[in-house]
Structures are given as C-alpha cells and as structure tokens.
C-alpha cells in the first residue's frame, strides 16, 4: 500500500538508534504513523517538530503494517515555540488528538479546524504565520479553510457556535485571542467522535432562549423552567457557550467540556485518563495574569 499527501506532525518517538516513529494527522487518512529512517538526527528532528506541516509518502507492504515515511519539509510553525501560551496549546491539541483518535479513521472537518486553530495559536503568539497560505505544504483548498478559521473561528455549523457576546470576565481579558476557538475545538472533537453536545435548544421544550443547564448524561441543554426540581443535578451552561452571560466564564466552559471528555471518552471509550497537557493548558488559561509564571508545571 502507498499513499502520498500532506499532514501535520502530531507526535514522534525514538525507534532504535537513528529512526523515529512519526504520527501525523492527514485529511485523507486521519492519524497515520510510520517509521522515519534517520529521523532522530538534529536536522530531521527540527523538520518533524509537532505542529509542522509535512509533505509525506507512506509505504507498507500490507495495510495493517506500521509502514515507513519519506518526509519533506512543508510549512513550519516556528511561532508556536516562541510563546508559552501557544506552546501549551500545541501540546494540548496534539496530545488530545493522539489520545482520542483511532488510526486511519478520517475526520476532515476536525483536521480543517485543527489546522485553523494551530494557525491562530501561532498568529496569536506574534510569531508570524510561518509562510503564506497556499505555500510551503498547504494545498490551496486547505490553506483557504485554515486562513478562514484562523481569522474568524469555527463557522456556525460547528457545535455550540455563537456570535461573540463579550462573555469574558474582567480577570480573563489577558487571554490569548484563540482561547474561545480552542474551547470550541474541544466541542468539535466530541462531536466528531459521536458524542456531540446539543447546546442550541432545550431538549424538553425546544426553546432557543433562556437556556441555563446541560444534562450530564445526554449533553442536551435545558431551560430553567424545563429543569424544574432536577436543576440541582444538572450542569450549568456557561455564558461562553450560550447560557446566561453572567453564568460562568472560561473556567466553566472548560469544566463542561472536561466533564464530557472524561465521561464519554476517557472512561467509556479510550480507557485512559485525559492527557496531562490538557489540564496544564486549562490551568494556564484560567490562572490569574500574575500566576502565569507559576513554577508548578506551567511554562
């Protein structure tokens, strides 16, 4: 079997003395891994840095074999390494992808959103875009998608999408500009794996206004009136995701997605706890501005 195309480096690990096993995210095949001979060298290691776009040729004698990669540099995202928030975001995104997605299971919508999010993280870090859209390894259609997502965030068809509502609390104004985009990326990850939340209408009455709670079991939103005496058993719907504007900020949004990432994926499907990189990013984004340099695991 042979495949040729583009992908983003997600993870790498040593394989023998000189090679590495590279895991990449591609639009056509989803996650795919292969051996890169000589990938442990200093020059090749820089090319295979997670977040970089690569031009790939993958070969295997049989479909179920690990296979090997021939890799050429595409588009680097060096700016992700230049900012602590962007680096924490990159680590969380790549860790969640490697943790949640089965290999060779395509999710083109998630791939497009991931490319846009990584571009937004790099652009928000002040490190530049690492190249012009459509060049350096990005095909024209994917470059256009990535550029749109980086500038505008996920479109309305993505789960939980809302127009900006000024939801950030005063203590959250220091946040990087891609923060909401990352939160909605977590919602999309759940949706792509079959566990999407329904946050745009009440599951009981069908109302689109007055939404206040989310069922911890079904992931459906409900109004205060429909919740009735069950309200104490429901999760609050944060203002950032369509609930009352005064009802929780970013931390509440991450608590909601974290609940379903844990119960729907970690416990019910993956069988492993959420990656620590996700917890480190959440701690960083929800910390007070003067705590950003805290020595306890936050860069």
Secondary structure, DSSP 8 states (H G I E B T S, - for coil): -EEEEEEEEEEEEEETTTEEEEEEEETTTEEEEEEETTTTSHHHHHHT-TT-EEEEEEE-SSTTS--EEEEEE----GGGGS-HHHHHHHHHHHHHHHHH--BT---HHHHHHHHHHHHHHHHHTTS--SS-TT-TT--HHHHHHHHHHHHH-S-TTSTT---------GGGTTS-TTHHHHHHHHHHHHHHTT---B-SS-TTT--SSSEEEE-TTT-BEEEHHHHGGGGGGSEE--GGGTS-TTS--HHHHHHHHHHHIIIIIIIIII-S---HHHHHHHHHHHS-GGGTT-TTT--
